[in-house]
Structure formats: structure tokens, C-alpha cells
Amino acid sequence: MWQCVENHTSKYSRRRFMIFAAKYLIELPYIINLSDGDYDFKYEDSLIRMNVNNNLYALVRFVNSCQLTAAIGLKEHLLPHLTESLSLVKARTIVSFISGYEVGELESVSEQELLDFIRRIMPMGSEYPTEEKAKETFQNLNENQKKDIVNRAGIEKTANKLFPATSAMPCIDAINNFIRHYSVHFGDHFAEEISLYQAASGLTNGIMLQLFCDNEMISSIPIVGLFPPILRNTLFVHDEEKTNAFKKVLTNSHFNKQSELLLIRAKNLKTKGAFRSALLEASASLENYVRLLLIHKMKENSLSDDDIESTLTAVNRFEDRCKKLFKGQYLKSIPEITPLEWHHVKTDRDNIRHKTTHTSHEPTEKEVDMVIDHIENLILKVNSYLENFKQNTVGENSIEG
């Protein structure tokens, strides 16, 4: 849908209306088995159009071990642009949206903005052009060339104001709305919902935002979000002491950090946009944490495996385990050890976790972040108490001995 936008008057605006458009492209991590073309679907309160294309290619190059895409298009259009530094790669399914405006007047450009624009478009050597060099370049232009530069800077500023990087973010949710319809309708369980994190490792480097004015491309930039997916080299290396400790763990023990693993999985799922799964993994991590502490203490107290299992079966509600059973083993209940953090965790479980478990409720990213923070804070406080409890117990045993 085209919209009319009134902006500031530009001295060098060439005509009354200009068509500004943004194209948002996302490569999916798989192929959607649909014919190329446009697909209209209801999203929130609107009918929107998404293009599906399984026959696009990308021109890619490596910069500091990162694979970056220079252009996306049909194979025959990109072949003439191949160079030693640019390779042609077949893309998986690329979906795209287009949004546009009719603009009456361009944004006005300040002197500083004009100089910054000139520095960006100037040929670069080993160093970025200085402001002085940009001023000198502008002064050496004739009047028509100056008008053209000012106009181009105004076009870029107007496009960036109409379509900021944040305008790309709703695309992920819109795509997932489409994928939910597609996967259920065709029974395609390989077509999973996506996140910006996943898209960042694809050929669009996240969401590729292309800006146009009157069908001429102004710019093409990737909206990456989190940086790690595009890396093809180490971001950093863990220090030698931690690495040696890691090697020792690998050779000396079986993996026994299940609760920590569940919490790591929760954070990983959150980055992928799987908020429902992330919340349930985080909740399971806390339940397992409490369960393992109880089992450990009951074994210390010489209870048999059968007695431990019977005790846990008899007291199977999480809250009862944290109160009655935990106090019986560690002298204090978890609510007594860390009342504020317990209040937060209990509120999360009552208001978010139970609804997510027993209904189709989809928690938000903010809710998942909050739940994970509350769980980590509670575990930190309980671990601190247990460390003191252990030291006091050892001290008492030493005195008695």
C-alpha cells in the first residue's frame, strides 16, 4: 500500500512526488516447496503480500573471515559481475516484502550530513576521507554537480528516515505466521519457524534491507542482530587456564551438569525465537536442580535408592519439594533462604509457566528473559547458602571429632 508523506522542503528537490520503497529479503534455512510467486495472507489486521523465490543466487565475498553478500538476483544477471573476490552461490528459498511511500518533499540536509555523505561516496584508499577532503571535493564541483550531490544526500536521508533498520524486525514474525500456515497445511515438519539469529547465517546475512527511489537502488545493508552466526573464525579464544580445566573435565568425568545444560538450551532457544520451548527448558532446569540437590543430600543421609524414589514420589509438587522436603534436608526451605527470588520464581510459574505448559500460550522474549534471570538469581542465592551450610557442617564434624 502506497502512502503519502509530507517532509521538509529541499532546495534541490527535482519534482513533486518521488516513489520510495524498501525491499526486505530473508533466506530461509531450508527450501519451501512452493512455486515462485506472490502469496497474500492475513497478518494481524492486514492483508500482506510476500514473495517466494527458489531460484535466486548470491554474489558473496569474504571479509575478515565473514561471508558477506554483495548482491542477490537471477543467475544470468549476476554472472557478468563475477570477479576473483566474488563467488556465485545458489540460495535456498528467499522470501521478500516490499513497502513503499509517495514522498512530496525530501528531508533537508545539514552541512555536516552533506560532508558525511560525500565522505561515504568518495573513492577510498587505505584511509577514510577526512572532512577537509570532502569540503575540497564539494567546492571543486560545478553548480549542477553540487545540486546533484545535495539531492542524492537528501534522497538517502529521506529513505533512511522512512525505513530505519528497526522497520525490518516485524518481517521475522510475519514470515513465521506464513510458515505456521504452510507447515500445518502441507504437513511439512521440516519447515520450522525462524529467528533473526538463524537468518544471520544465511546468504542475506540476516534481513537484507534494500532501499530504492524511483526504482533506483540507494543502498543495500544486512540487519544482522547477533553477530556470531556470520563469523567463520574465532571471535576470541578462552584462556589457557580455563581450557586446561575443560580438558581435565573431559577426561576425568562423565557429563553430570544436566540442570546447567537445560538452562543453556533455554538461552539458545531464546536466540532462535523459540520462546515457548525456551521457557519450558528454563523451568525444567530449576525443577531438576532442586531434585538433584535433594537426591544428593538423601544419599549422604544413607537413604536407599528405593527410599529416595518413594520420598520424591510422595512429595511430587515442586513447591512442596522446595519448602517441606528441602527444609528437612538442609535446615531451611528455599523460600526462607531467598525470599525475594522465590517470590519472583513462584510468580513466574503461576502466571507464565503454567499457562505455557497447559495452553497454546506463546510467551514473549521479555517474559523468557525475565524467567531465566529470576531462576539464575535464585540458584545463585541457594548455592551460596549451600556452600556456607557445607562449611558449617564440616566445622561441626571437626569439633565433634
N, C-alpha and C positions, 0 to 999 in steps of 0.2 A: 504494500500500500504506500503510495507516494504522499508525502506531507509537505505543506508549505511552511517555510521557516523564515522569519524576519531576523536579519542580523545587522551588525553595524555597517554603515556605509563605507565602501572602499573607494579611494580616489581613482584607482585604476581599474575598477570593475568594468568588464567589457560589454556585458549585456544584462538584461533584467533577470532572466532565470537561468540557472545552471543546475544540472542534474548531478547530485552527489549520491554515491552508492557505496555500500560495504558488502563484501562477499566473505563469508566465514566458511572455511574449509577444514574438515576433520577427517583424517584417515582412521578407519576402524581397525582394530587388531585382528580382523577376520574378514571373510567375504560374505556379503549378504546376497543370497541367491534370488535377486530380483532383476528385471530388465532395467537398463539405464533409462532415466527419465525423472520427471517431477512427480512427487507424491504429496497430496494435500491431506492434512489431518488436523483434528481439533486438539488444541493445546491451551489449557486454562480457558479463557473466554474467547479465544480467537481461532480462526482457521488459518493455518500457516502452510507454507509450501517448502518442501525440502527436495533437493535434487540428489539422486543416487547415481553414481558412476563407477563402473567396474573396469573401465578401460583407460585410465589415466596413468601417466608416467611422471616421474620427478627427476629434475636435474639436481644432483647433490654434490657437495664438496665437503671435505674435512677441514675444520679449523680448530687447532689446538685439541685434536682427538675428538671433537664433537662433529657428528654428522648433521650438516645444515642444508636445507633445501633452498635452492635459488629460484626455481620455477616449477610449476605443476601444469600439465596440459596434455594434449594428444601427442602421441609418439612422433607423428610426422611434423608437428610444429616445433618440437624440441630438438630433433636430430641435428638441424643446422647449427645449433648452439653448443654442441659437444666440444670440449677442449680437454687438454691434459688434466686439468684440475676439476672438471665437471663430468660426472658419470650419469648415465641414464639408468633409472631403476623403475621397475614396474610396481605400481601402487596396489594395495588391496582396495577394498571399497572406500571411496571418498564421498562423503555427504557434504552438502553445502546449503547455505541460506543466503539470501540477498535482501538487504534492507536499503531503502532509498529515500531521498528528500529532494524537493524542488526548493532551491535557495534563491532568494531575490538579491541579496547583497552579501558580499564577502566580509569576513572579520577583518577589522583594521589591524595593521601590523606595526608594532613599535620599532624604533631604530635597532634596539637590541635583538629583537626577534628576527629582523631582516638580516643582521650580521650573522646570527646563529645559522640561519637558513643558507646564506652564501657559503659559510664555512663547511656546511654539510655537503654541498653540491660541488665544491671546488675539487679539482684533482689533488689527491694526496700523495705525498712522498712518504718518507719514513716518519714524519711528524704531522699532527693535526694542525691545519692552518690557524694562524693567530687572528685576533680581531683586527689588528693593523693591516694584515694582508687582505682581509675581507673588505675593509674600508677602501683600500687602494684599488682592489679589483672593481668595486662598485663605481668608484669615481672615474675609472677609465672607460666605462660603458657610455654609449650614446643614449639619448633620451628614450628612444623606443626600447632599447635593451633594458634600461632601468625600469621602465613601466612593466616590462615582461617579468623581470625578477620580482618586483613588488607584488605583481598579480599572482605569480606562482607561489610566493610565500603566503599570500592571503588564502589561496586555494588549500594549501597544506594545513594551515591553521584552522580553517573552517572545517575541513574533513576530520581533523583530529578532535575538534570540539563536538562535532555531530556523532562521531563514532570512537569514543575513547576505548582503551583496552578492556575496560570493565564491561563494555557492551557485548563482548564475546562470551561472557560467562554463562548466560542463560542457554546458550547453544547445547551444552552438555545435557542439561535437564530435558530440553526439547528432544534431543536425539534419543535419550533413554525412554521417553514417552513413546516414541516411534518403535524402538526396539522391543518394548514390552508387548505392544500390539503384534509386531512381526513374529516374535518368538512363540507366543501363545497360539496365534492363528495357524502358523505352519508347523508347530511342534518342534522348532529348531532350538535345541538346548545348547548349541554351540554359540548362538548369538547372545552374548551376555551384555548387560548394561556396562557402560564405560565411565571412566573418570578422566579429568584433565591429566592426571598422573600417567595413565595408560597412553593417552593420545600423544603425550610429550615424546614418547619413544618411537612414534611413527614418523612418516615422511612429511607430515605437516608440522612437525615439532610442536605439538600441542594443537592449538587452533590457529590456523593461518588467516590473518586478517588482511585482506586486500582492499585498498581504498581507491575509488575511481571518481573522476569528474568528467562528465560528458563522454563516458566510455574510455577515457584515457587513464591508465593506472597511475596513481600518485605514489603509492608505497605498498609494500608487502612485508609484514612483520609477523613472527610467531608469538603467540601468547602461551608461554611455557608453564607458568605456575611453579611447581617444584622443579629444581634443576637436575637432580640425579638421573632421571630417565634418559637424558640426552647425552650423558657422558659415556665415553668409550675409553676412559683412562681413570686411574685412581684420583679421587678428589683430595684424599690425604691418606697417609699410612699410619696405622696405630703404632704407638711407640714400642720399643723393643721389650720393655718390662711386661707390658700387657700382652704382647704377642707370645712371649715365653710362657706366661701364666696360662694362656689359651692352649698352647701346645701340651702343657702338662695335664690340663683338664682332659684333653682329647685322648691321651694315652692311659690315664690313671683311673678314669671313672666312666660308668655308663651315664647317659643323659638322665638327669633327675630334676630338671627345672621346669616342670610342666606348667606351673602357675605363671612363671615369668614368660614362658613361651606363649601362653594364651593371651597375655597382655600385649606382647609384641605383635602377635597376629591381629589383635584388635586395632592397634595403631596402623598396621599395614593395610588392613581392610578399610580403615577410615580414609587413607590417602587415595584409595581406589574408588571411593564413593559408595562403598557397601556399608552404609551406616547401620542398617539393621543387624547384619552379621557382626559388625564391629562391636556393637553394644552387647550382644549376647555372648561373644567371646570374652569381653571385659568382665561381665557379670560372672561367667563361669570361672574366670581366673581367681576371683575373690572367694567364691564358694570352695574351689579346690584348695586354695591357700589355707583356709580355716580347717578344712577336712584333714589336710596333711599334718598340720600342727597338732590337731587332736590325736591322730593316729600315732605320731611320734611320741607324744607325752604318755599315751596309754601303754605303748610298748616299753617305755622307760619304767613304767609302774608295773611291769611284768604281766600285763593282760595278754591272754592268748589271742590269736587272730580271730577265732570264733567269738570270743567275748567282745572284741573291738567291733566286729561286724554287727553283733547283736545290739551293742550300745548305739552305734550310728543309725541303725535301722529304727530303733525305738525313739531316737531323737533325730528325726529327719528334716525338720523345718530349719531353715538357715538361721532364722532369728533365735530359735531355742538353742542351737549349737553355739551361737556367739555369746549368749547370755549364760544359761544354766550349765551347759557342758564345758564351755571354756573356763568359767569360774571354778568349776570343780577340778580342773587340771592345772590351772595357772593362777589360782587365788583371786583373780579379778576377771570380770566379764569384759568383752571388747567395748561395750558402751561405757563402762567405768574407766577403762584405760584411755579412751579417746572419745569423749562425749560429743564434741563438735563434729568431728569427722564421721562418727557413727550416725549422727543426725542427718548429715548430707547424704551418706550412702543409703540409709533407710528411706529417705525422701525420694531419691532416685529410683530405688527399687519399687516403691509403692506407686510412683507417678509415671515412670518411663519404662522400666524393665518389664513389669508385669503386663503392661499394655502391649509392649512389643512382642512378648512371648506368646500371648494368648489371642492377639488380634493381628490384623494386617497393617498395624501402625508402622509407619516409617519414621524413625527418629531423625532429627536434623543433625548436621555436622556439629553445631554448637552444643546440642544435648550430649552427643557422644564425647566430645572434648571434656565437657563438664563431668560426666560419669567417670571417665578414665582418670581425670585429675583427682576426684574425690576418692577413688579406690587407691590410687598411689599414695595419697596423703595418709589414708587410714593404715595401709600396710607399713608405711614408714614409722608411724607412731607405735604400732603394735610391735614391730621389730625392735624398736628402741626399748620398749618395756621388757620384751623377752630377753634382750641382752643383759639388762640390769637384773632381771629375775634369775638368769643363769649364773651370773657372778655372785649374787647373794646366796644362792643355793650352794655353790661351790665353797663359799666362805663359811657357811654354817657347817657343812660337812667337814671342813678342815678343823674347825673348833672342836666339833664332837670327836674327831679322830684324835 
